[in-house]
Every structure is written in structure tokens, then in C-alpha cells.
Amino acid sequence: MSQLFSDWSDFIALLPYEKILYVYKNVGAISDYEEVAYAFKGTPMWKYGDLILTNKRLFHLEYRYEIKKISRKEKLRSLISFVLSLMTFLGYPIIFIYFITSWPPNCTFALLTIVLFIVSILILSAIKVSENKPVGYRRIIFQLPLKRITDIREKSGWLLIDVKYRRKPVLLGFPGSSKKYGMIEKIYVDRDKMRKFIKNISTLIYEVQEYPRETIQYKVVVEFKIDRNGAISVKCPYCGASAPLQSKESTVKCPYCGKQYIIPQKILQLLK
């Protein structure tokens, strides 16, 4: 639980016998049908947050970021990064092609363009743009029962989770290390985290689907009688028959209906 923000319980209500087993930080998720369709067209709109895996369900909680005032220095830094990014990846290539294709080719200016391109790359690498840090959760993106997950597969660095009764899969992205060039950021896939997640969820899905846990619920005795000799008889909460209490075992089987019920400790303490 220490890996989660304190407001996680505002979004997730754990079921009986449900425990949080794994938490994966900074995982992208797409579950909306339209956004999944856009992602397949090449425009993924990731919602980053914590991926939570329990012994029964899979959750994704989207981050809520701190709101802070942007200083003039940061605004100027962002503007410079934007202009340099635009010139580096759009302006310089066009200028270079122009000088090379012109007749006669102007090799001096073409070489100067290459030098400016390299200098801009170095400047963009040195510029650090401040980022907002997550301080909690904004909303729950999805919650999937493990017994309804039918398939997990990788495609183009994403994980596609097929779920029963869903027309489209849920998409997961595991961003790893990144390299920024001003406003442009190259994000690499954290395949180690992805492999660990696949291994853990596959094991849990197998346990849930192949070996479902049977939950036995016992009723508790609420009626009992004590005779003059101190003998105690309890009333079965199922059939209502009375039977003498002869041992201090907390679980007793009714001799009439055959069902088991629980004897409270306060009644057991009355036995001599």
C-alpha cells in the first residue's frame, strides 16, 4: 500500500478476501472504445497512472497532478524549446534540401545548416522543461475481473488485453527511459516491467479460472440455554433444533441437519 497514494481507497473498494498484490507505477492505459480505435490509427491518447493487480481484479487509476503557477522563466524556456524544435526538425531539413537541390549546389550553406542542426540538438538536450508531479488519483480508468480476461498479447510495444463481453481490447503502455529534445520526447518501452506484469497476471488468471476458490460461510449461534446443572444447549441457526454443547470447539456440526455453525467465545467460556 505504501506505493499507492493515500486516496486510492476513494476509488477502489476491495472485495472480501481480495488483496493488492502488485502495483506498477506510471503505466499508460486506454479503455474507451473510440480512443482504442484512434490508437490503432497511430494516435494513442494515454492516461498515465498506477496499474493495480489484486488476486481478483485489475485496476488502473489515472494520476492527478499538482497545479502550480508557471514562472516567466519557465514560459521563456518552453518558448525557446518550441522554436528550436520547430527549426531543428522542420526548418533545417527544408533549408538543407533547398541548398543541395539548387543549381549550382551551395555546399557551404548546406554544411552550415548541418552544423546549426547539430548545435540545436545539443541545446535542446540541455534544456530542462519542468514537469508536474502526480499527487494523487483523478479517476479510475478501468477495473477488470481476472476471470473475464481471455487473452493478453503484445503489439507494437503495447499490451492488448481481451476481455469477455468487450468489443475492443484494453491497451496498456509501459514507458521506460525517455530522452527529450526540448518539446519533443522519445519514450522507450520498459520491457522488463511488461514481462513481469505478464508473468504475474497470467499466474493469477490461471489460479482464478482453473482453480476457483470455494468460500464457505458459517452462521453464528445467537440462542442458547443453561439448565440447573450448568449444561448448555445451543439452537442451530439453520434448522432451529437444540443440541447440547459438549466441547469447546468453536465450529460445531448440527446432529439433525448436518450443517456447521460457529459458537461464540462468550458461550464457550461458560463451559466448565
C-alpha positions in Angstrom: 0.0 0.0 0.0 3.0 2.3 0.5 3.4 2.6 -3.2 -0.1 4.0 -3.7 -1.3 7.5 -2.9 -3.4 7.8 0.2 -6.6 8.5 -1.8 -6.6 5.1 -3.5 -9.4 3.8 -1.3 -11.7 6.6 -2.6 -11.8 4.8 -6.0 -11.3 1.1 -5.1 -13.4 -0.9 -2.7 -11.8 -4.3 -2.1 -14.0 -7.4 -2.1 -13.9 -9.9 0.7 -10.6 -11.9 0.6 -9.3 -9.5 -2.0 -5.7 -8.3 -1.6 -3.5 -5.9 -3.5 -0.5 -7.9 -4.7 1.3 -5.8 -7.3 1.5 -2.1 -8.1 3.0 -0.9 -11.4 3.8 2.9 -11.4 3.4 5.2 -14.4 1.6 2.9 -16.8 -0.5 4.2 -19.7 -4.0 2.9 -20.3 -6.7 3.3 -22.9 -10.0 1.7 -22.4 -12.6 3.9 -24.2 -13.7 2.3 -27.5 -13.2 5.5 -29.6 -9.7 6.1 -28.0 -8.7 2.5 -28.7 -9.7 2.9 -32.3 -7.7 6.2 -32.6 -4.7 4.4 -31.0 -4.8 1.7 -33.8 -4.7 4.6 -36.3 -1.5 5.9 -34.7 -2.8 8.5 -32.3 -2.8 6.9 -28.8 -4.1 9.1 -26.0 -2.6 7.5 -22.9 -3.9 8.0 -19.4 -1.0 7.6 -17.1 -1.4 6.2 -13.6 -0.9 3.2 -11.4 -1.8 -0.3 -12.6 -3.0 -2.3 -9.6 -3.2 -6.1 -9.7 -5.1 -7.9 -6.9 -5.9 -11.6 -6.6 -9.3 -11.0 -8.2 -9.2 -7.8 -10.4 -7.0 -5.5 -12.4 -7.4 -1.7 -11.9 -5.9 1.4 -13.4 -6.1 4.7 -11.5 -5.2 7.9 -13.5 -2.9 10.4 -11.9 -3.9 13.7 -10.6 -1.2 16.3 -11.0 -0.3 19.2 -8.8 -1.3 22.7 -10.1 1.4 25.2 -9.9 2.0 28.6 -11.3 4.4 28.8 -14.3 7.0 31.4 -13.9 8.2 33.7 -16.7 11.5 31.9 -16.8 9.7 28.6 -17.5 7.5 30.2 -20.1 10.5 31.6 -21.9 12.3 28.2 -21.7 9.3 26.5 -23.1 9.0 29.0 -26.0 12.7 28.6 -26.8 12.3 24.8 -26.8 9.3 25.0 -29.1 11.0 27.3 -31.6 14.2 25.3 -31.6 12.3 22.0 -32.0 10.4 23.5 -34.9 13.6 24.7 -36.6 15.5 21.5 -35.9 13.0 19.0 -37.2 11.3 21.1 -39.8 13.1 24.2 -40.8 16.7 23.0 -41.1 15.8 19.9 -43.3 13.9 22.1 -45.7 16.8 24.6 -45.9 19.3 21.8 -46.4 17.3 20.3 -49.2 16.9 23.7 -50.8 20.7 24.4 -50.9 21.5 20.9 -52.1 18.9 20.8 -54.9 19.6 24.4 -56.1 21.9 24.9 -59.1 24.7 25.2 -58.6 24.5 23.4 -55.2 25.6 25.7 -52.4 27.6 23.2 -50.3 28.8 25.9 -47.9 25.4 26.9 -46.7 24.3 23.2 -46.7 27.2 22.4 -44.4 26.3 25.4 -42.2 22.8 24.1 -42.0 24.1 20.7 -40.8 26.2 22.5 -38.1 23.2 24.5 -37.0 21.2 21.3 -36.8 23.7 19.6 -34.5 24.0 22.7 -32.3 20.2 22.9 -32.0 20.1 19.2 -31.0 22.7 19.9 -28.3 20.9 22.9 -27.0 17.6 21.0 -26.8 19.2 18.2 -24.9 20.5 20.7 -22.3 17.2 22.5 -21.9 15.2 21.0 -19.0 11.4 21.6 -19.0 9.8 21.3 -15.6 7.1 18.7 -15.2 4.2 18.4 -12.9 4.4 15.6 -10.4 1.4 13.3 -9.5 0.0 14.0 -6.1 -3.0 11.6 -6.1 -5.6 10.0 -8.4 -8.1 11.6 -10.6 -10.4 8.8 -11.7 -10.5 5.0 -12.3 -9.9 4.1 -15.9 -11.0 0.5 -15.7 -11.5 -2.4 -13.4 -11.4 -5.9 -14.9 -12.2 -9.2 -13.2 -9.4 -11.6 -13.8 -11.9 -14.4 -14.6 -13.2 -12.4 -17.6 -9.8 -11.8 -19.2 -9.4 -14.1 -22.2 -6.1 -13.1 -23.8 -3.0 -10.9 -23.3 -0.8 -10.2 -26.3 1.8 -7.6 -27.3 1.6 -5.4 -30.3 3.9 -2.6 -31.3 5.2 -2.2 -27.8 1.7 -2.2 -26.3 -0.2 -4.8 -24.3 -3.6 -5.7 -25.6 -6.0 -7.3 -23.0 -9.0 -9.0 -24.4 -11.9 -9.1 -22.0 -15.1 -11.1 -22.3 -18.2 -9.0 -23.3 -15.9 -6.1 -24.6 -15.9 -5.3 -28.3 -12.4 -3.9 -28.2 -9.3 -4.7 -26.1 -7.9 -2.6 -23.3 -4.5 -1.1 -24.2 -1.6 -0.8 -21.7 1.7 1.0 -22.3 4.8 0.6 -20.2 7.0 3.7 -20.7 10.6 3.3 -19.7 13.5 5.6 -20.2 13.0 8.8 -22.2 15.1 11.3 -24.0 13.9 14.9 -24.5 14.8 17.3 -27.3 13.0 20.4 -26.0 9.3 19.9 -26.6 9.9 16.6 -28.4 10.3 13.4 -26.3 11.3 10.0 -27.3 9.9 7.3 -24.9 11.2 3.8 -24.9 9.3 0.7 -23.7 10.1 -0.8 -20.3 10.0 -4.4 -21.4 11.3 -5.8 -18.1 8.2 -4.3 -16.3 6.0 -5.5 -19.1 7.3 -9.1 -18.8 6.9 -9.1 -15.0 3.4 -7.9 -15.3 2.5 -10.6 -17.9 4.0 -13.3 -15.8 2.2 -12.2 -12.6 -1.2 -11.7 -14.2 -1.0 -14.9 -16.2 -0.4 -16.8 -13.0 -3.3 -15.2 -11.2 -5.6 -15.7 -14.1 -4.8 -19.4 -14.2 -5.5 -19.7 -10.5 -8.8 -17.8 -10.7 -10.1 -19.6 -13.8 -8.7 -23.1 -13.3 -8.9 -23.3 -9.5 -11.8 -21.1 -8.3 -11.7 -20.7 -4.5 -14.7 -22.0 -2.7 -15.9 -19.8 0.1 -17.7 -21.4 3.0 -19.8 -19.2 5.2 -20.9 -20.3 8.6 -23.7 -18.9 10.7 -23.2 -18.0 14.3 -25.3 -19.2 17.2 -27.3 -16.5 18.9 -29.6 -18.5 21.1 -28.6 -20.9 23.9 -29.9 -22.2 27.3 -28.3 -23.2 30.6 -30.1 -25.7 32.8 -29.8 -26.0 36.6 -26.9 -28.4 36.3 -24.9 -25.9 34.2 -25.3 -27.9 30.9 -25.5 -25.7 27.9 -27.7 -26.3 24.8 -27.4 -24.3 21.7 -30.0 -23.7 19.0 -28.9 -24.5 15.4 -29.2 -21.3 13.3 -30.2 -23.4 10.3 -32.9 -25.8 11.4 -33.7 -24.5 14.9 -33.0 -27.8 16.7 -31.4 -27.7 20.1 -28.3 -29.8 20.9 -26.1 -30.0 24.0 -22.7 -28.2 23.8 -20.1 -30.8 24.9 -16.8 -29.4 23.8 -15.0 -26.1 23.5 -14.7 -26.4 19.7 -15.7 -23.1 18.0 -17.2 -25.0 15.0 -20.0 -27.5 15.6 -21.9 -29.7 13.3 -25.6 -30.0 13.9 -26.6 -33.6 14.6 -30.0 -33.0 12.9 -29.4 -31.1 9.7 -25.7 -31.8 9.3 -24.7 -28.2 8.8 -21.8 -26.5 10.6 -22.1 -23.3 12.7 -19.9 -21.2 14.9 -20.1 -21.0 18.7 -19.2 -17.5 20.1 -16.3 -17.4 22.5 -18.5 -16.0 25.3 -20.6 -19.1 25.2 -17.6 -21.4 25.2 -16.2 -19.7 28.3 -19.3 -20.7 30.2 -18.4 -24.4 29.8 -16.8 -25.9 32.9 
